[in-house]
Amino acid sequence: MQYFDILGIIGLLIISIGVLVRKRKDEEYYFIVGSIFLLVYSYFLKNYIFIVLQLVFIAASSYELYRLKKKKP
C-alpha cells in the first residue's frame, strides 16, 4: 500500500461520514474535505476522469454550502 492509498481511504471515510450526518451544512463540509483527499489521491494515480469528477463534486458541494449559508443567516 502506497502512502497516497491512505489519502484515498481517508477521503472515502470522510465522505461516508458525511452521508451519515444529519445536518446539511456539516454534510457539505465532509463532502468537500473528503473530495479534496480523493482529488489528491486521483492525481497521484494520474486518473484524469476521476480528477474531473472530484473537481465537479467539490464545486457542487461548495455551491450547495454557499446556498445553505446564504439561505440561513
C-alpha positions in Angstrom: 0.0 0.0 0.0 1.3 3.4 -1.0 1.0 6.5 1.1 -1.4 8.0 -1.4 -3.7 5.0 -1.0 -4.1 6.1 2.6 -5.3 9.5 1.3 -7.9 7.8 -0.8 -9.1 5.7 2.2 -9.3 8.8 4.4 -11.3 10.6 1.7 -13.7 7.7 1.3 -14.2 7.5 5.1 -14.8 11.3 5.4 -17.4 11.2 2.6 -19.1 8.2 4.2 -19.3 10.1 7.5 -20.9 13.0 5.5 -23.6 10.7 4.2 -24.5 9.7 7.8 -24.5 13.3 9.2 -28.0 14.8 9.6 -27.1 18.5 9.5 -27.0 19.6 5.9 -24.2 22.2 6.2 -22.0 19.7 8.1 -22.7 17.2 5.4 -21.4 19.5 2.7 -18.2 20.2 4.7 -17.5 16.5 4.9 -18.1 16.1 1.2 -15.7 18.9 0.3 -12.9 17.7 2.6 -13.3 14.1 1.6 -13.3 15.1 -2.1 -10.1 17.0 -1.7 -8.5 13.9 -0.3 -9.8 11.9 -3.2 -8.7 14.6 -5.6 -5.1 14.3 -4.4 -5.4 10.5 -4.5 -6.6 10.5 -8.1 -3.8 13.0 -9.0 -1.2 10.5 -7.8 -2.9 7.8 -9.8 -3.0 10.1 -12.9 -6.7 9.2 -13.3 -7.9 12.2 -15.2 -11.5 11.2 -15.3 -11.6 10.8 -11.6 -9.8 14.2 -11.2 -12.5 15.9 -13.2 -15.2 14.1 -11.3 -13.8 15.2 -7.9 -13.5 18.8 -9.2 -17.1 18.8 -10.2 -18.1 17.2 -6.9 -16.1 19.8 -4.9 -17.7 22.7 -7.0 -21.2 21.3 -6.5 -20.8 20.8 -2.7 -19.2 24.3 -2.4 -22.1 25.8 -4.3 -24.6 24.0 -2.1 -22.8 25.1 1.0 -22.9 28.7 -0.3 -26.6 28.4 -0.9 -27.3 27.0 2.6 -25.3 29.7 4.3 -27.0 32.4 2.2 -30.4 31.0 3.0 -29.9 30.8 6.8 -28.0 33.6 8.4 
